[in-house]
Amino acid sequence: MKKNSFYFTHDYLARSDHKIKKLLVRHGITGYGIYWALVEDLYNNSNALPMDCDTIAYDLRCDVDAVKSIINDYDLFVINGEYFSSNSVGRRLTEREEKSKKASESANTRWEKKSTTIKSDANEMQTQCKRNAIKENKRKENKRNIFTKPSVEEVAAYCQERKNKIDPKTFLDYYETRGWAVGKNNTPMKDWHAAVRTWENNYMDITIDLGEGERITDKGDRTYGTSGIVVPHDAPPRPSRNHYWVNHRNEWEVRV
């Protein structure tokens, strides 16, 4: 029996039972009390008590002969060797155990359904979070792709960084007249920095007089051979392949 079960059903017609009446005739209400005390102990000990009548009598503060008589003489208990039990107590304990098992199974079923619902809700929430994250990324991507035309100051700062000779106002006026479109197909501009670099390359192609082995890199830098040395845009042409640029002197020198 479960330790947290401190009660059992008590038939209110118990005194009408023929066996109980015989007990009452001989032992009176005291014997009736001893009987129910024994029943309580059986419930509390899984329906099995030792046939230790002396200890029982001492515990109940009653006559040991009365205990022996109540256990043996009225067919109220089942004696099995050194132990005795009760059929009615056994039946009720079995019923209680079955009810407890069914209640536990029902609770497990409810929990499984609830757990499934929680998992389903969690999956749905996770899916929704992913959708929201995708939408947010698209929103940020679209925001990044929205072109914002630069100010004169921004173009001037970038041209100074690039060390080119592009006039910022001329650059802005040109693309204002074109509606900030580029190319022959008038494609909407996405990056004005790229447009500055294109102007820079076109400008240098026209104005820079390149010398022996000199070239313009994809980044718009002027250099020569495989040296990687950047030559100023306004430097004179490289006289020969034996010349190399000296930055601290700002001139070409012949390699001896």
N, C-alpha and C positions, 0 to 999 in steps of 0.2 A: 504494500500500500504506500502511496506517496506520503512523504513526511509532512506535506503542507495540507493534508486532508484531516481535519480535526472533528469530523462529524460523520454520522451514519444515519440511515433511515430507521425510524422506530415505529413499528406498527401500533397504532393506538388501540387496536383490538387484541393486543397480545395477551391480556389477562383472560380473554374469552377462550383461548386455546386450552384444550383438554389437558395437555401435559402440564401447562402452567397452573391450571386449577388444582391439580393433584399436588404440585409443589407448594402452593399457597396453603392447602389444607394442613400440610405437615409442618412447614417452616414459616408460614405467615409472610407478612410483608418484608421481614428481614431476609428471608430466603429469596424473595423476588428481587430484592436489591442486590443480593450476592450474584444471582443469575445474570443481571444486566452488567454488573461489574466485570464478570468473566467474559461476557460478550464484548465489552469495551476493550479488554486486554487482548482478545483474539483479533479484533480489528487492527489493533496497534502492533500486532506481531505476526502479520500475514497468515492469520487463521491457524496458528499452531502454538499451544502452550504445554510445557512439561507437566506431567502428573505429580507435581510437588505440592500436595495439599497443605502440608505444614507451612510452607512459605506463603502460599496464597492466603491461608487463614491469618497468618501474622500480618500480612500486608493489608488485609481488609478488616483486621481487628474483629474477627468473628470465630465461631467454633469450628474446629477442623473437621469434626464429624458432619457438620452441616455442609461444608464444602464437598466432602467425599460423596455425600448423599445426592447433592444437586448435580454433580458431574456424572454419577453412575446410575442413579435410580429412575430417572424420568425420560430417558431416551431423548434428552435435549442436546446432547453432545455425542460426537463420534470418537471413540477411544482407539488409538492406533499405537500399540506398544506403550512407550513411555510418554506419548503426547496425546492430547485430545484437541478436537476442533469442532466446528459447527457447520452443518450443511447450509443453513440459511446465510451465515456469514460468508461462506465460500461462494455461494451463488451471487450475493450482492457485490462482493469484491470483483468477481468475474464481469458482472454487468458494468461496474464502474470502470474497470480496465478497458472494456470494449468501447464505452462512451468516450473515455479519454483518448483512445487510439483514433476513433473517428474524428474527434475534435482536432487532434493533432494533424491528421491527414487533411482535414478541411482547411486548417490554418496554413499548411504547406501549400495546398492548391491555391489559396488566395494569395499567398506570398509569391508563388511562381508567376501568377497572372500579373500581380503588381510589379514584380521584377521585370517581366517581359514588357509591360507598359512603360516602366522607367527606362529600360534599354531602348525601346522604340522612340520614346521622347528624347532620350539623349542622342540617338542617331539622327533624329530629325533636327535637333538643335545643332548638332555638329554639321549636318548638311547645310542648314540655313546659315551658319557662321561662315562656311566655305563660300556659299553664294554671296553673302555680304562682302566677304574679303575680295572675291573676284570683281564685284561691282565697284568696290572702293579702289581697287588697283586700276580698273578701266577708267574710273573717274579721274584718278591721279594722272594716268597716262594721257588721257584726253586733255587734261589741264596742262601737262607738259608740252603737248603738241600744239597748243594754241599759241600762235605767233603774236608777239608784242613788238611793235616797231620801236627801235632804239631812239634815244635822244642824241642831240649833237655832241653832248658831253661824253656819252657812252662810246660813240663811234670814234671821237677824238682820242679817248683813253686807249681804246683797242689799237688804233693806228699808231699811237706812240709806243705801245708795247711791241707792236710788230716792226717798228722803226721804218715805216713806209712814208711816202710823200702824198698819200691820198688826202684830198680836202674833204673833211667830214660833211660840210654843208652841201657840197656838190653831190656827194654820195646820197645824202638824204633827199635832196631835191629830185635827183634822177629817179629814185624808186617811188617817190610820192607820185610823180607823173605816170608811173607804170602801175600804180595801185599795189605796190610791193609784190610784184610778180617777177619771175625770172625765166630765162630761156625763150626760145622761139615760140613755145606753146603757151607762154604766159602762165606758168605753173606758180601757184601761191607760194611765197617764200616761207621756209621753215626755220632757217638759221641765217641771220644777217651777218654773223661772223664769217660764215662760208662765203657770203657775197663779197665781204671785204677782202678776203684772201684771193678770190677770183680777180677782183679789180687790181689787187696788188701784183699778181702774176702778169696780167695784161699790161699794167703800167710799166713793169720792169722789162717786159718783152720789147717795149717801145723805146724806153729811155735808157736802159742800162746797156752799155757797150761792153760785152763780155770779151775777155782776152783768151789766150792760149789755154785750152783744157778747162775753161770755166763753164759752170752750168748753174741752173736754178733748180733747187730741190722741190719736191711736192709741197713742202712746208713754206716755200717761197724764199728760202735762204740761198744766198749766193755763195758758192764754194768752188773748189777745183780738185781734180783728180780724186784720190781716195783719202785725202787728208782729213776731211770733215771740218776743216777750219772755215768759219763763217767770215766772209769778206763784206765790208760795208757796201751798201748799194751805190754810194757816191764815189767809191774808189775807182781809180783809172783802170783800164783793161790790163790784164796780166801780160807783160811783155813777151814772155817765153815760158816754155815748160821748165826752165831752170830757175824761174823766179818763185819765191814763196812770200806769203803775206806776213808781216811783222806787226802785230796789234799795238804793241807799246810805242812803235814808231809811226804807225799808221801809213806804211808804205811797202812797196814791193822791194825785195832784195834778191840779188843773184846768189844762188847756191854755188859755193866754190868747191 
